Amino acid sequence: MTRNEPIRLLHFADIHIGMENFGTIDPATGLNTRVLDFLSRLKEIVDYAINNQIDCVLFAGDAFKTRDPNPTYQRGFARQIMRLSRADIPTVLLVGNHDMPVMERRATSVDIYQTLEVPNIVIGEREEVHVIETKRGKLQIATAPWPQRSRLLKDTTFHGKTQDELDRELERIIGEELQRLAQETDPSLPAVLTGHFSVTGATFGSERNVMVGRDAIISLSALAHPAWDYVALGHIHKHQNLNKDGYPAVVYSGSLERIDFSEEDSAKGFCLVELRRGETTWQFMPLPVRDFVTIEANCLNDGDTPTEAVIRAIERREIKDAIVRVRIKLAQEQESKLRIKEIENALSEARYIAGISREVQRDARQRIGLLNAESLTPAQLVEQYFISKSVPEERMQELLGLARQIIEN
């Protein structure tokens, strides 16, 4: 290796170990299968770093789903971080909103590495510039963790202000801190800014479904500063570069795994960065993540065979080991002919069946409550009640016959 080679940096974020939706218990480990998915992605990233001569790993926040992860999840994360430490790969762990306690003086979920002075591990819990010595030379990483309101809004002059006023004040303070960090860098060395927050112009993803804390929105202009050669962001789960036509790139690496069906078509992975002062390049490296598959089955033209139509729709898709949901559209008279057990059998290769939902097209008869009840006969009222309860047509006619007998008697 020569000092003229670019410094190879691996940037990833938002592991959220502890996400258990769409999972079951794995009998071999006792862990939720979705937790195993997230831990597998983390292991794959560490494998890549070790096997591909990565000089520095940068994790841009949110190791766990909650601020107080259980010991089993902490152990899973620690196993991989310790592999990086033992491989002499400097690793920066930025503190995200899911890592940070509500109260300022309490420990974050990653503080233990700093307390134990684990070699090669740097914790980004404050706005500061860290000089990292790598095998290919020195690198500056400025850390801007999740903006904790209780820490940044201490001044008593903030008391009594509205929430919107506090939001604006917080964003002003963060902007000033980012400017200070830029001024503290050595212009002769490659410099990276890493932050965990939302940025104006970003496309949001599934993070809104697992949000912890009140969000702060930072302007892109505060980040796209010439002091930086790359801006590594965490918090938003959709991978994107917010400064496509400029330098430096301002990049969300995105989450490591799909969280829900809103990310069905989203690629997941990490960013590989080659750092040189003033001429840094990067690329997105996708990971083989768990598939989410939505199957749409329109059975309206299939008469008495809606089940067969759904199964054909399933057979047209690759569902092996995927998390699958089926959405069926059918007519009211087809509902009683739908055989759910056979549909579940057709989905046997899926890792998890997230749901089989039905959208039933009712006839034009109005539901109870939309008509003038006083104008209806007792039999018509009973019929409207059955319609309002979505009773299948065949069963409804049977019940109406019995109801008429009771009314006539």
Beta strands, then each sheet from edge to edge (+ up, - down):
strand 1: 7-12
strand 2: 56-59
strand 3: 91-94
strand 4: 121-124
strand 5: 128-134
strand 6: 137-144
strand 7: 191-196
strand 8: 198-199
strand 9: 217-218
strand 10: 230-234
strand 11: 240-241
strand 12: 249-252
strand 13: 269-275
strand 14: 281-286
strand 15: 292-298
strand 16: 323-331
strand 17: 352-361
sheet 1: 4+ 3+ 2+ 1+ 13- 14+
sheet 2: 5+ 6- 7- 10- 12- 11+
sheet 3: 8+ 9+
sheet 4: 15+ 16+ 17+
end
